[in-house]
Amino acid sequence: MKKFKFTLQTVHNVREMRQETEHLVLAQLQNEAEKAAERVRQIQQMRNEAIKNYTLRLQAGAAINVFELEMNSNHISTLDRLIREALEVVEQTKQSCTAQLATLATATRAVKITNRLRETQVLRHKSEAERHEQTAIDELVSANYARRMTQ
Protein backbone atom coordinates (compact mmCIF):
# COMPACT_ATOMS: atom_id res chain seq x y z
CA MET A 1 0.00 0.00 0.00
CA LYS A 2 1.24 3.44 -0.93
CA LYS A 3 1.93 5.79 1.99
CA PHE A 4 -0.39 8.80 2.30
CA LYS A 5 1.15 12.14 1.41
CA PHE A 6 -0.84 15.33 1.92
CA THR A 7 -0.02 17.48 -1.09
CA LEU A 8 -0.94 20.72 0.69
CA GLN A 9 1.14 20.06 3.81
CA THR A 10 3.41 23.02 3.08
CA VAL A 11 0.40 25.30 2.70
CA HIS A 12 -1.00 23.94 5.96
CA ASN A 13 2.33 24.53 7.74
CA VAL A 14 2.48 28.10 6.46
CA ARG A 15 -1.08 28.69 7.62
CA GLU A 16 -0.27 27.29 11.06
CA MET A 17 2.78 29.56 11.32
CA ARG A 18 0.66 32.55 10.30
CA GLN A 19 -1.91 31.61 12.93
CA GLU A 20 0.79 31.44 15.59
CA THR A 21 2.19 34.79 14.46
CA GLU A 22 -1.25 36.42 14.58
CA HIS A 23 -1.78 34.93 18.03
CA LEU A 24 1.52 36.42 19.23
CA VAL A 25 0.60 39.81 17.79
CA LEU A 26 -2.76 39.64 19.58
CA ALA A 27 -1.05 38.78 22.87
CA GLN A 28 1.30 41.72 22.41
CA LEU A 29 -1.59 44.08 21.67
CA GLN A 30 -3.48 42.84 24.71
CA ASN A 31 -0.38 43.41 26.81
CA GLU A 32 -0.14 46.96 25.46
CA ALA A 33 -3.83 47.51 26.28
CA GLU A 34 -3.25 46.34 29.85
CA LYS A 35 -0.26 48.67 30.19
CA ALA A 36 -2.29 51.59 28.82
CA ALA A 37 -5.12 50.86 31.25
CA GLU A 38 -2.61 50.69 34.09
CA ARG A 39 -1.21 54.06 32.97
CA VAL A 40 -4.72 55.53 33.16
CA ARG A 41 -5.12 54.18 36.70
CA GLN A 42 -1.78 55.65 37.73
CA ILE A 43 -2.61 59.08 36.34
CA GLN A 44 -6.04 59.00 37.98
CA GLN A 45 -4.42 58.08 41.27
CA MET A 46 -1.94 60.95 40.89
CA ARG A 47 -4.84 63.32 40.14
CA ASN A 48 -6.81 62.13 43.15
CA GLU A 49 -3.76 62.55 45.38
CA ALA A 50 -3.14 66.05 44.03
CA ILE A 51 -6.75 67.05 44.69
CA LYS A 52 -6.61 65.46 48.14
CA ASN A 53 -3.40 67.33 49.03
CA TYR A 54 -4.81 70.59 47.72
CA THR A 55 -8.05 70.07 49.66
CA LEU A 56 -6.15 69.24 52.86
CA ARG A 57 -4.11 72.45 52.56
CA LEU A 58 -7.30 74.45 52.07
CA GLN A 59 -9.00 72.77 55.03
CA ALA A 60 -5.95 73.36 57.21
CA GLY A 61 -6.39 77.05 56.58
CA ALA A 62 -2.94 77.52 55.12
CA ALA A 63 -2.48 80.69 53.17
CA ILE A 64 -2.23 79.99 49.48
CA ASN A 65 -1.02 82.65 47.14
CA VAL A 66 -2.24 83.16 43.58
CA PHE A 67 0.88 81.62 42.07
CA GLU A 68 0.43 78.41 44.09
CA LEU A 69 -3.28 78.32 43.25
CA GLU A 70 -2.47 78.61 39.55
CA MET A 71 0.21 75.87 39.82
CA ASN A 72 -2.24 73.49 41.48
CA SER A 73 -4.89 74.26 38.88
CA ASN A 74 -2.42 73.73 36.02
CA HIS A 75 -1.20 70.49 37.58
CA ILE A 76 -4.72 69.09 37.88
CA SER A 77 -5.66 70.20 34.36
CA THR A 78 -2.44 68.62 33.03
CA LEU A 79 -3.33 65.38 34.77
CA ASP A 80 -6.84 65.58 33.25
CA ARG A 81 -5.30 66.01 29.79
CA LEU A 82 -2.98 63.07 30.40
CA ILE A 83 -5.96 60.95 31.44
CA ARG A 84 -7.82 61.84 28.23
CA GLU A 85 -4.76 61.02 26.13
CA ALA A 86 -4.21 57.74 27.98
CA LEU A 87 -7.86 56.82 27.49
CA GLU A 88 -7.47 57.48 23.76
CA VAL A 89 -4.49 55.13 23.73
CA VAL A 90 -6.56 52.50 25.56
CA GLU A 91 -9.35 52.88 23.01
CA GLN A 92 -6.93 52.63 20.09
CA THR A 93 -5.33 49.48 21.48
CA LYS A 94 -8.77 47.97 22.08
CA GLN A 95 -9.66 48.67 18.46
CA SER A 96 -6.35 47.14 17.37
CA CYS A 97 -7.13 44.08 19.49
CA THR A 98 -10.55 43.77 17.88
CA ALA A 99 -9.05 44.00 14.39
CA GLN A 100 -6.35 41.49 15.35
CA LEU A 101 -9.00 39.10 16.68
CA ALA A 102 -10.66 39.20 13.27
CA THR A 103 -7.31 38.53 11.58
CA LEU A 104 -6.63 35.66 13.97
CA ALA A 105 -10.09 34.22 13.31
CA THR A 106 -9.39 34.31 9.57
CA ALA A 107 -6.04 32.57 10.04
CA THR A 108 -7.65 29.95 12.30
CA ARG A 109 -10.35 29.26 9.71
CA ALA A 110 -7.69 28.78 7.04
CA VAL A 111 -5.88 26.25 9.25
CA LYS A 112 -9.13 24.41 9.94
CA ILE A 113 -9.91 24.26 6.23
CA THR A 114 -6.62 22.62 5.29
CA ASN A 115 -6.87 20.36 8.32
CA ARG A 116 -10.34 19.18 7.27
CA LEU A 117 -9.09 18.73 3.71
CA ARG A 118 -6.24 16.57 4.98
CA GLU A 119 -8.65 14.51 7.10
CA THR A 120 -10.91 14.02 4.10
CA GLN A 121 -7.98 12.96 1.92
CA VAL A 122 -6.73 10.56 4.62
CA LEU A 123 -10.17 8.94 4.77
CA ARG A 124 -10.33 8.73 1.00
CA HIS A 125 -6.84 7.19 0.91
CA LYS A 126 -7.80 4.62 3.56
CA SER A 127 -11.03 3.70 1.78
CA GLU A 128 -9.16 3.30 -1.53
CA ALA A 129 -6.55 1.15 0.17
CA GLU A 130 -9.27 -0.97 1.78
CA ARG A 131 -11.06 -1.26 -1.57
CA HIS A 132 -7.82 -2.37 -3.29
CA GLU A 133 -7.15 -4.82 -0.48
CA GLN A 134 -10.70 -6.18 -0.73
CA THR A 135 -10.34 -6.48 -4.51
CA ALA A 136 -7.06 -8.37 -4.07
CA ILE A 137 -8.65 -10.71 -1.52
CA ASP A 138 -11.64 -11.26 -3.81
CA GLU A 139 -9.29 -12.09 -6.71
CA LEU A 140 -7.34 -14.54 -4.54
CA VAL A 141 -10.51 -16.23 -3.36
CA SER A 142 -11.86 -16.35 -6.93
CA ALA A 143 -8.59 -17.76 -8.24
CA ASN A 144 -8.46 -20.31 -5.43
CA TYR A 145 -12.07 -21.31 -6.12
CA ALA A 146 -11.41 -21.56 -9.87
CA ARG A 147 -8.32 -23.72 -9.20
CA ARG A 148 -10.36 -26.05 -7.00
CA MET A 149 -13.07 -26.30 -9.62
CA THR A 150 -10.59 -27.28 -12.32
CA GLN A 151 -9.03 -29.99 -10.16
N, C-alpha and C positions, 0 to 999 in steps of 0.2 A: 504494500500500500504506500502510496506517495504521501510524504509528509505535508501537512498543511502550511501554506505560507500566505500570510495576509499581505496583499499587494500594496495596501495603503498604510502599512505600519509606519513608514517615515512621516506621512502626513499626520497620523494619529500622534506620534511622538512630538511633532512640532506643535500640534494643538495642545497637548498636555503641558509642554513647556510654556506656551503662551498663557494657558490658564494659571499656571503657577506664578508667572510673572505678574499677571493682572491681580492675583491674590496678594502678592507682596506689595504691589502699588497701593491696593486698597488698605492693607494693614498700615502702611506708612501714612496714608492720608488720614486714617482714623487716629493714628498717634498724633499727627499734627492738630487734628480737631480737639483732641483731649488737652494738648498743650495750650491751645488757644483758649479753651474754656477755663483752664486753670489760670491763665493770664488774666482773664476777665475777673475771676474770683479774687485774685491778688489785688488788682486795681480797685475793685469794689471795697475790699477790706481796707486798703490804704485810704480811700475816700472816707469810709465810715470812721476810721481812726482820726483823720484830720478834722472831721466835723465834731467828733466827740471831744478832741482836745480843744478846739475852738470854743465849743459850748462850755466846757469846764472852766476855761479862762474867763468867759463872760459871766458865768455863775459865781465865780470866786470874787468877782468885782474888781478884777485887775484892770488898770487903765490901759486901754488899747488906742494907739494913735492911728491916724488915717493911713499912714504908710503900711502899718502892720495889718490893718483891716483890708487894704487893697491886696497885700501879699496873700493873705488867707483866701480871699475871694478868687484871686487868680489861680492859686494852687488847687482849689476845689473845682473850678471850671476847667482847668487843665486835666484833672483826673476824670471829669465827666467826658471830656473830648477823647481821652485815652480809652475810656470804657466803650464809647460809641465805635471807635476805630477797631477795638478788639472784638466787639460784637460783629462788626462787618467781616472781620477775618474768620470768625467762627462760622458765620453764615456762608461765606465763600467755600470754606473747607467742607461744610456739610453738603453744599451743592456739588463739589468735586467728588465727595464720597458717593453721592447718589448717582452721578454720571459713571463713576468707576464701578459701582455695583451693576449697572446696566451692561458695561463692557465685560465684566466678569461673568455675568449671566450668559452673554453671547458666547464667550469662550467656553463656558461649561457645556452649553448646548452643542457646540461643535465637537467637543470631546465625546459627549454622549452619542452623537450621531455616528461617528466613526467606530465607537465601541459597539453600538448595536449592529452596525454593518459587519464588523468582524465576527460578532456572535452569530449572525445570520449565515455568514460564509462558512464558519466552523460547522454549524449544523448541516448545511448543504453538503460540505465535504464529507462529514461523517455518514450522512444518508447515502451519498454516492458510493462511499467505500463499502457500506453495508450492502448496498444493492449489487455492487460488483462481487462481493464475497458470496452473497446469496446466489448470484448467477453462476459463479464458479462451483459452488456446492451442488446446485441443480444439475450442472453439466456433468460433474463427477458421478452423481447418483444416476443420471440418465445413461451415461457411458457404462457404468457398472451394471445397470439393469440390462442394457442392450448386450453386454458381454455375456451375462448369465443366460439371456434368451437364446443366444447363438450357440451356446454350449450344449 
